Amino acid sequence: MISTYLISVSLGVSLAACCGFRVFIPLLIASVAAKFGWLQVSSGFEWLGTIPAIISFALASILEIAAYYIPVVDNFLDTLTTPSSVVAGTVIAASAFVDFDPSLKWTLAIIAGGGTAGIIQAGTGLLRIGSTKFTAGLGNSALATTENFLSLFGTVCALVIPVLMALLFVAAVIGIAYLITTKTKKAVS
């Protein structure tokens, strides 16, 4: 019983973290995995494994990936995708929390899922700002490619080895949060 909850939470947190790199790639992969029975979703999230969801997430993924390769648009997208990644992280985490009491599921999904996605997204957004500043935007396409890879690879790994991926992503979130607070304190001083 405890291992089922551990795997559900690990899976939810890992998938949510991947939404911090790209909003729609984890949703697309989770949708395909749910369709083929590779991912058990919690009650109320059966829609995730439907053909319309797969098509919608595929089109959104293609548009999101392409837009991050357009200079200036990539920085603007970070403004839009920060709240979107929190919502996507919350939804995908809640979908993975199988057999949880609804109030616990949504509380965990908002804090662990949305929080993880938001912090990862904040970190990538700050990296893009730095890349834009130091490379005049020329390094942003390499950053976008890395984010695409991390979102895709991280999502697949989350489905296969959720506990290990959750540990890696929690460490990344702690590191990003530390860097952000350190830089903020220096900027204020």
N, C-alpha and C positions, 0 to 999 in steps of 0.2 A: 504494500500500500504506500509506504513512504517513498519507495523507489519510483512508483508511478507519478507521484507528485513532484519528485525531484526531476524526473525526465520532462514532465510537462512544463515546469517552471524554466528549466534549462533551455528547452526548445523555444518557449515563448520569448525569453530574454534574448537568445541568440538570433532568432528571426527578426525581432524588433531592432536589434543592433544593426542588422544588415539594412533595415529601412533608413538608418541614418546615413548610409552611403548612397543609396538610391531608393526612392520611395516605392517604385513599382516592381522592380526585379524580384524582391523577396515575395511580394504578393502573387506575382505570376508563377514563380516556382512552387509556392505553397498551394496555389490553385491547381496546378497540374498534379502535384503530389496527392492532393485530396481527391482529385478526379480518379486517379488510378489506385487509390486505397493505400498509398504509401504514407499518408499523413491522416491520422484520426483527428477530426475537428470536434470541438465542443458543441453541445446542443445549441441550435440557432445559427450555426455557421456553415450549414450544409451548402448554402449558396456559393461558398468559396470554391467548391469542386464542380461548378457548372460550366458548360461551354460558353455562355455569355460572359461569365466572369473571366475565363481564360482569354477570350478574345479582347475584352476591355483592358485587362492588365497587359496583354501583349502589345496592343496599340499604344497604351500609355508608356510602357517601357521603351518602345522604339522612339517615341517622341522625346521622352526625358533624356535618353542617351544621346540622341542627335543634338538636342538643345545645349547640352553641356560642352559641345565642341564649337559653339559660336561665341566668339569674344564678346564681352560685355553682358551678353545674355546669361552666361554662366554665373556671373556674380549676382545678377538680378534674380536668377532662379534660386540661389541660396536663400534669399529673402522669403520666397514663396515656399520652398521645400522644408524650411525649418518647422513651421507649424504643421505642414502636411506629413512630415516624417514622424512627428509626435503622434498624430492621429493614426497613421498607418501602423506605427509601432504598437500603439494601444490595441488596435483591432487585431493585428496578427498575433499578439501575445494572448489576448482573450480567446482567440480561436484555438490556441494550443493548450489552454488550461482546461483539460478534459476532467469531468467529474468534480469540479470545484463548486462550492456554494456561489451563487451569482454575485453576492455583495463582495465576497473575498476575491472572486475572479476579476471583477472590474476594478477593485481597489489595487490589486497586484498589477493588473494590465496597465492602469494609468501610471502608477509609480515606477514599476520595473520596466514595463514595455515602452511606454511613452517617454519616460525619463531617459532610458538607455538610448533610444533612437534620437532624442533631442540632443543629448550630450555628444554623441558621435557626429551628428549633423553640425553641431556648433564647432567641433574640432575641424571637420573638413572645410567648413565655411571660412574659418580663420586661416587654414592652410591656403585656400584659394586667394584670400586677400593678400597674404604674404607672397604668394606666387605672382599675383598680378603686380604687386609693388616692386618686387625684385627682378622679375623677368619681363615686365611690360606686357604680361598676359601670355607670353610665348610658352611658358611652362604649364599653363592651365590644361592643355590637352593631355599632357602626360599625367597630370593629377586626375583628370576625368577618367582616363583609361584605368588607372590604378583603382579608383573608386568603383568603376564598373566591375572590375575583376574581383575586388573584395566583396562586393555585394553578391555577385554570382557564386563565387567560390565559398564564401561564408555561409550563404543560404544552403547550398548543397551539403556542406560539412555539418551544419546545424541539424539537418535531417538525419545524418548518419551518426555523428558523434556529438549529441547535444550538450552533454555535461562538460566535456572538454572545451567546446566552443563557448559555452557560457562563462567558464572560468577565464578564458582568453579575453572575451569581451568585457567582463567585469573589470579585469586588470586594465584594459584599454580605457574604460570609462573613468576609473580612478586616476589614471595617468593624465587624461585630458582635463578632468576637473582640477587636478593639482596644477597643471600648467596654466589653465585659465585663471585660477585664483592667484597664482604667483604673478602672472603678467598684470592682472588687475591691480594688485597691491603695489607693484612697482610704478604703474602708470599714475596711481593716485598720490603716491609719495612725492 
